[in-house]
Every structure is written in C-alpha cells, then in structure tokens.
Amino acid sequence: MTELVWLTPDDWDEWRPIRLASLLDTPNAYGSTYEREVAFTEQDWRDRLRSPTVMVREDGVPVAIGGGFHPEPGVLHIIAMYVVPSHRGRGLSTRVLDALVGHAREHGLRAQLSVNTDNEVARLGYLRYGFVPTGETRPLRDGVPDVCLELVLPDQGFIE
C-alpha cells in the first residue's frame, strides 16, 4: 500500500535516513550536503519539519519526500524532492508535488523551486508539471560551479 503523509517534528527520525540518503545519492541536486546534515542534532531535524513536508511510504517504508519553506511572504519554495532509485518512474514525484502545490494554493502562496541546470531529468519533470523558468539563476551552494534555475507555476498568476 502506498500512502502520502504530512510530517511533523515528531517524525524527524523517519525523515532523517531518507534525507541523508538523498544527499548521498544525488549530492548535486541540493543546496546542502551530507556532511552538513549528518551532523544535525535531533532539534535541527525537528526544526526542519516545522515547514510543510511530505513523505510517500510504500508498505510503511519511506520512498519519496519533499518539503517547502517560506523565503519571503507569499511564497512556498519547494525543496528536498527525492524518490529512492527503486521507485523512480512511478509518478511519486508528481504525487509529492501535487501535495506541496496544493498546500501552496490553499494558503495563497506562489509555488517556486530551484533546479540544478545539469539535472535534466528533474528539470524536464518540473517543466512537464507546469513550472516555468523565471530567468533567475543562483549558485547551487558555495564551493561548487553548479547553477540552479528558478521555476514558478504560472497558473497562479505570478508571472509577469
């Protein structure tokens, strides 16, 4: 059975292993690193889950995650999207996005995200979902040459 659940700070110990796995599996997809997050305390993990965060479980096992934070009023910036390799191609990232975009719409927020320009699979998936480039870019993180492209959902009326 596959279920999507909204996580709370009390779910930190279930979130931590899949989040760390994502950082090891696809390190250039994230603005953070395994080395940084493996050192997080329990409180750090709990604090991360105070923002909208979802997990897909299959037969009770976490197989996909995603979250969001509010970098500014009126915005939900989607982050930490990940599907374990054995479950890719099954529509789980769409399911996670549906939940997060639904949350944004319910709260009158603009849904946006950033994707590494070298991550063609993710970039094309977000474009198929309906996200469009804003033209804005930023470094993935300090010390790496990767660049991220900002994408937003135009159907929310925020593209000029």
Stockholm file with secondary structure:
# STOCKHOLM 1.0

chainA/1-160         MTELVWLTPDDWDEWRPIRLASLLDTPNAYGSTYEREVAFTEQDWRDRLRSPTVMVREDGVPVAIGGGFHPEPGVLHIIAMYVVPSHRGRGLSTRVLDALVGHAREHGLRAQLSVNTDNEVARLGYLRYGFVPTGETRPLRDGVPDVCLELVLPDQGFIE
#=GR chainA/1-160 SS CEEEEECCGGGHHHHHHHHHHHHHHCGGGSSSCHHHHHTCCHHHHHHHTTSCEEEEEETTEEEEEEEEECSSTTEEEEEEEEECGGGTTSSHHHHHHHHHHHHHHHTTCEEEEEEETTCHHHHHHHHHHTCEEEEEEEESSTTCCCEEEEEECGGGSCCC
#=GC SS_cons         CEEEEECCGGGHHHHHHHHHHHHHHCGGGSSSCHHHHHTCCHHHHHHHTTSCEEEEEETTEEEEEEEEECSSTTEEEEEEEEECGGGTTSSHHHHHHHHHHHHHHHTTCEEEEEEETTCHHHHHHHHHHTCEEEEEEEESSTTCCCEEEEEECGGGSCCC
//
